[in-house]
Amino acid sequence: MHKLLSAVLAGSAVAALSLGAANAAVVVDGYTLDTGSFGAQTGVHSAGAQTGPVVNAYVNQDNSTVTFSTTSGDLSVNGSGEAIIDGDPLLENLTVDFQKAWDKITFNLESQKGPDAPAQSDFTLLVNGLALFSATPNVGDDPCTFCIVNNGENKFTVSGPGITQLAFTFDPAIADGKQFRVEGLSSAIPEPATWAMMIIGFGGAGGMLRLSRKRRLLALSNA
């Protein structure tokens, strides 16, 4: 069922792409990808200078963890402030896992620099493991709506219920990802601790009801 759903969503992403050039947005299964500038939502900050296939960060608002990982080469992250995730030497793919679920996440993807750098890079994006978007360039000289353009601000916003993971693939590779920011702690997916409290609460309520019924029955039998 999951594979069938993923295939349907991938097909929907391709269909929605035809609307993307006109509307600068693509919508699949409640998730939306937009381009353009974004405000100063709560930033994802570096947990200290690190290098390796996995580096750690945190949401500055509540200290919940954010993990960046790649299956190609290494990552490096700056020592302080908002996390800047560099590829070593370049960034071919990147997975971002959030401890908590968010309704909106923004990010800025920076292309390669220099005279020999490609004019643009395409990317694919999966949200919570489901195919949201696969970028392809427009025909002609115009850059595509959702590609990473050299010497440009490549800011994107993903919004939707309960975002816990973003998975990118870049073609060709890019220089870095930065300005990861979150907004709106989602109520779509309760955290494990919340589920536990709800179960305990329901159990306690059931126990009180059973005790009350036993007392009523005992009172009637003694009457």
C-alpha positions in Angstrom: 0.0 0.0 0.0 2.8 2.4 0.9 4.6 1.7 -2.4 1.3 2.4 -4.3 0.8 5.6 -2.4 4.3 6.7 -3.1 3.8 6.0 -6.8 0.6 8.0 -6.9 2.2 10.9 -5.1 5.1 10.9 -7.5 2.7 11.0 -10.4 0.8 13.8 -8.8 4.1 15.8 -8.4 4.8 15.5 -12.1 1.2 16.7 -12.9 1.5 19.5 -10.4 4.7 20.6 -11.9 2.9 22.0 -15.0 1.2 24.4 -12.6 4.4 25.3 -10.8 5.9 27.6 -13.5 2.8 29.8 -13.4 2.0 29.7 -9.7 5.6 29.2 -8.3 4.2 26.5 -6.0 3.5 22.8 -6.2 1.0 21.0 -4.0 1.0 17.2 -3.3 -1.1 15.5 -0.7 -1.4 18.6 1.5 2.3 19.5 1.2 3.3 22.7 -0.6 6.6 23.9 -2.0 7.0 27.6 -2.6 9.8 29.8 -3.7 10.7 33.3 -2.6 11.9 35.1 0.5 10.9 34.1 4.0 10.9 35.7 7.4 12.9 35.1 10.6 11.3 31.9 11.9 13.1 30.0 14.6 16.5 29.0 13.2 18.2 25.6 13.2 21.5 26.3 14.9 24.8 24.4 14.8 25.7 22.2 17.8 29.4 23.0 17.2 31.8 22.5 14.4 31.6 19.0 13.0 32.7 16.9 10.0 31.4 13.5 8.9 28.5 11.8 7.1 26.2 12.9 10.0 26.2 16.2 11.8 24.0 17.5 14.5 22.1 20.7 15.1 19.1 21.9 17.2 16.1 24.2 17.0 17.0 27.4 18.8 13.5 27.8 20.2 13.2 24.5 22.1 16.6 22.7 21.7 14.9 19.8 19.9 17.5 17.9 17.8 18.0 18.2 14.0 20.2 15.7 12.2 21.8 16.2 8.8 23.2 13.2 6.9 24.5 12.2 3.5 25.3 9.0 1.7 27.9 10.7 -0.5 31.2 11.9 1.1 31.1 14.0 4.3 29.3 17.1 5.6 30.7 19.9 7.6 28.9 22.4 9.7 30.0 25.8 11.1 30.8 26.2 14.8 28.0 28.5 15.9 24.9 30.4 14.8 22.5 29.2 12.2 23.7 25.9 10.8 25.4 26.0 7.3 25.7 22.5 5.9 28.6 22.2 3.4 29.4 19.2 1.2 32.9 17.8 1.3 33.7 18.6 -1.4 30.2 19.1 -2.7 26.7 18.2 -1.6 25.1 15.5 -3.7 22.3 14.5 -1.3 21.1 15.6 2.1 18.6 14.2 4.5 17.3 16.3 7.4 15.6 14.7 10.3 13.7 16.7 12.9 13.0 15.4 16.4 9.7 17.2 16.4 7.1 17.7 13.7 6.6 21.1 12.1 4.0 22.8 9.8 6.5 24.9 7.9 10.2 24.6 7.1 12.3 27.0 5.1 15.8 26.6 3.6 18.3 28.2 1.2 20.2 26.0 -1.2 23.5 27.5 -2.6 24.8 26.4 -5.9 28.5 25.9 -6.9 30.5 29.0 -7.4 33.2 29.9 -9.8 33.6 30.4 -13.6 33.2 26.7 -14.3 30.2 26.2 -12.1 27.0 25.0 -13.7 24.4 27.6 -14.4 21.8 25.7 -12.4 21.2 22.5 -10.5 18.0 20.4 -10.3 16.8 18.6 -7.2 14.3 16.1 -6.0 12.6 16.4 -2.6 10.9 13.8 -0.5 8.9 14.9 2.6 8.4 12.2 5.2 9.5 9.7 2.7 6.9 10.7 0.1 7.9 12.2 -3.3 6.9 15.8 -3.2 8.8 17.3 -6.1 11.2 16.4 -8.9 12.7 19.5 -10.6 13.3 19.7 -14.3 14.5 22.7 -16.2 12.2 24.7 -18.5 12.7 24.5 -22.2 14.9 27.3 -23.5 17.2 29.7 -21.7 15.0 30.5 -18.7 15.9 28.8 -15.5 13.4 26.3 -14.1 10.9 27.5 -11.4 12.2 25.1 -8.7 15.9 24.8 -9.5 19.0 26.1 -7.8 20.4 29.0 -9.8 24.1 30.1 -9.7 24.6 33.5 -8.1 21.0 33.7 -6.9 19.0 33.4 -3.7 17.5 29.9 -3.8 15.0 30.1 -1.0 12.2 27.6 -0.6 9.4 26.9 1.8 7.8 23.5 2.5 4.5 23.6 4.4 2.1 20.8 5.4 1.1 18.6 8.4 3.7 17.0 10.6 7.0 17.5 8.7 9.7 15.4 10.3 12.0 14.7 7.4 13.3 16.3 4.2 15.4 14.3 1.7 17.1 16.0 -1.1 19.1 14.8 -4.2 21.0 17.4 -6.2 22.0 17.2 -9.9 24.7 18.4 -10.3 25.9 18.7 -6.7 25.6 22.0 -4.9 27.8 23.9 -2.4 25.7 24.0 0.8 22.3 24.2 2.5 21.6 26.9 5.0 18.9 29.1 6.7 16.9 26.0 7.8 14.1 27.5 9.9 11.0 26.0 11.4 7.6 27.4 12.2 4.4 26.0 13.8 4.9 23.0 16.0 2.5 20.5 14.4 -0.4 18.9 16.1 -0.8 16.4 13.3 1.5 13.7 14.8 1.5 13.5 18.7 4.9 12.8 20.1 5.5 9.4 21.9 5.3 11.2 25.3 2.0 12.7 24.4 0.6 9.3 23.3 1.8 7.8 26.6 0.1 10.6 28.6 -3.1 10.1 26.6 -3.1 6.3 27.2 -2.5 6.8 30.9 -5.3 9.4 31.0 -7.8 7.1 29.2 -6.8 4.2 31.5 -7.3 6.3 34.6 -10.7 7.6 33.4 -11.8 4.0 32.6 -10.7 2.9 36.1 -12.6 5.7 37.8 -15.8 4.7 35.8 -15.4 1.1 36.8 -14.9 2.0 40.5 -17.9 4.3 40.4 -20.1 1.6 38.9 -19.0 -0.9 41.6 -19.8 1.5 44.3 -23.3 2.1 42.9 -23.9 -1.7 42.6 -22.7 -2.2 46.2 -25.0 0.6 47.4 -28.0 -1.0 45.7 -27.2 -4.5 47.1 -27.0 -3.1 50.6 -30.2 -1.1 50.3 
